[in-house]
Amino acid sequence: MPAYNAEQTLEATLQDIPAGCWDMLIVGDDCSKDGTVALAKKLGLDVLVTPENLGYGGNQKMLYTAALERGADVVVMLHPDNQYDARLVPHFVGFLTNGTTDVILGSRIRSRREALKGGMPLWKYISNRLLTIVLNLSYGMNLGEFHSGFRAYRREVLEKVAFEQNTNAFGFDAQFLGQAIHHGFRIATAPMPVRYFKEASSIAFWPSVRYGLVNLKVASQFLLRKLGIPFKLFEPAQR
């Protein structure tokens, strides 16, 4: 769980994760200014703290490296803001362990009515849908959503994708997914309810614009790579 100022929502997120469906639970704290670290330790979680504010992507790099070092076969990345239904964790793990897919993302867009009724801002819903259409066309996919803070990966994906070279910012997820698609891994989405509320983390408008541009850049690089133009982004990891 990559965390930043998640003190108000961390415990509720943890309580939703069914007991017995995980072997280790690691919280990566990116120099939170609240009591996230103290609370995580009080809850008995394994806590890793970045030496400086590395950003959302940098936090994930630290967590994935730790998960690989500790021998994880399946890694679930879940935002600790209680926006995603953590009760679905064992189902996500099951899809990976039974060989159905290599990567699975939670999709908050089951219907327009539900998404908006659940609190998703209209501008965010429209941009999510438009960007998802463009990315599906670019990647030759049919995913319900590309922008989820609830995803699960088989170990082989993390071993193959050179995530260390990705951005430390919010564009990390866009790059990682483009890399996984390039390497031929199977990607799936699973529907889940929408949860938007005051304490849940959310990207503001202009950072969302920058995030969208990163997605379009990665998709463009993916298409150019198919034409034979090399990009370091799509080279396999050398560990």
N, C-alpha and C positions, 0 to 999 in steps of 0.2 A: 504494500500500500504506500504509494508516494504521497507524503503528507506535507502540507504547509498550513499552519494555523488551523488545525483540524480538531482542536480541543472540544468544541461544542458538538461534534458529530461522530467522532471516532468510536465512542463506546456503543452508540446506537447501531453503527455499521457492523461492529464486531458481534453484537448480539444477534444480528440477522443471519450470520454465517452458521449453518448447521454444524453442530458438534460432530467430530469424527470424520469430517470430509477433508481435513488438511493435516499434514505432518509437521509443517513449520509455517509460522505467520510472521513476516518481517515488515516492520514499518520503517520507511526511509524518511527521516525528517530533514527538510531543507531549510534549516536555520529558522524554525518557527519563532515568532515573537510571543506566542501565548504558552499555555501549559501542555502542549501536545506531547512532548517527550516525557514529562513527569507522569501524565495520565497513561501513556502507552506502557511505561514501566510498571505502573501500579496495576495495570490489567494483565501483567505477566507476558507482554509481547516482546519479541526480539527487536531491539531498536538500533538502527544505524543512523548516524547523524553526519551530514555533510560538513566538511571542514569550513566551507563558506557557502553562500547561497549559489547553488549550481544551476537552478532553474528546473523546470518540470522534466525536461529530457535528461539532464544530468543526474537527477534523482533516480530516474528509471535505470540509467546505465549502472549506477551503484547497486541497485537492487537486483538486476538481472545477473550481474557478475557474481554477486553473493549467492544467488540461487543456484547458478551453475556450479560454483565451488562447493556447495553443500549437497550436490548430487540430485537436485530436483528433476523429476521426469516430466512433470507438468507444472507450469507457472501461471498463476492467475494474477492479473494486475487489476486492482479494484481501487477506485478513488474512495478515500475514507470520509466522504462528505455526505454519505447516506442518500445520495441521489439515485443510486442504482440498487436494485433489489438483490441483496447479497444472499438471499435464500436460494438463488439459482446456482450458486457456486458448485455444488455437487453435480448438477446437471451439465454444466459446462465441462467439468472435469470428465464426466462420463462420455461426452461426445468425442473427447480426445483419446481417452484410454481404450475405447472400443473401436478406434480406427475410423470413425465417421469423418473426421476432419483434422487438420493440423493446427488451425487457428480458428477461434470463434469469438465474435464480438456481440455484445448485447445491443439490440436495436430498440431505441425508445420510440420509434415512429411506427406504431401499429395502425394508427389512423390519424388523420388531421384533427378530428374532433377530440380524441383522447389526448394528443400531444398538447393542444392548446388549453384544454380543460385542466390538464395536469400542471399548467403554469409555464410552459415553454413560451417565451416571447415570440410574437408573430414574426418579427424580422429574423429571429434565429431559426424558426421553423422554415421560412421561405428560403433562406440561404442554405440551410442544411439540405433541403430537397433539391435545389438547383445544383449545388456542388456534388451531391450524391449521383445525380443523373450524369453529369459530366465525367465524373470519375469512373462510373460503371462503363460508360462508352469507351473511355480511354484504356481501361484495363481489361475490357472484355469480360466483366464480371456482372453479377446481378445481386448485389448486396443491399440489404435494407438500410444500412448506415455505415459510414466510414469513420465516424467521429465519436466513438464511445469511450468512456472511461472505465469500462468493464470488459476485459478481454482475457483470453487464455491461450497459451502457447505450449505446444509440445517441445520438449528439450531440443529436439533436432532443429527446430526453427531458430532458437536462440543460438545454437552452435553454428549455424550456417550464415545467419545475417550479421553483417559487420556493423552492429549498432553503436559501437564505440565511436565511430566517425560521424555519427549523426549530430544534429544540432542539440544544444542543451535547452532549447526553448520549446514552446508548445508544438512546433512542427515536427518534433521527434516521432510522434505516432504516424504522421503522414509518410515520413521517410521509411519507417519500419514496415508499414503495410505494403508500400510500393516495392521494397526489397523482397519481402516474403512472396509477393505475387510473381516478381521476376524470377525467383528461384524455383517456382513451380509448386509451392505449397498450396494445399487446399484451404480455402477460406470460406467461412460460413458465418451467418448472423442468426441470432435467436431473439424473438420478440420479448419485450419486457415492459413493465409499466413506467410511466414518466413520473419523476418526483422533482419538482422545482419549489424551493422555499428559501426563505431569507438566509439561512445559515449555509445552504449548499453553495459550493464554489461554482463560479461561472465566469467564462471569459467575457470581458467587456467588448464593446463594439469594435474599436479600432484594432485591438489585439486579435479579434475574430477575423477582421479583414486580412491582417497579415498572415494568420493561420490559413485562410482560404487561398491566398496567393502561394504559400508554400505547397499546398496540395496540388495546385495547378502546375507549379514548377516541377514537382516530382513526377506528375503524370506526363508532362511534356518530355522529361528526360527518359521516362520509361518507353515512350513511343519512339524517340530518337534512338534509344539503345536497340530496339527491335530492327531499326534500319542499319545497324552496324556501328553506330557512333558510341564509343566507350564512355562510361562514367564510373568514377571510382565508387560512387554510391552503391552500385550493383555488383561490385566484386565480392566474392565470398570472404568470410572472416578468416583471418590468419592468426590463430591463437596457439 
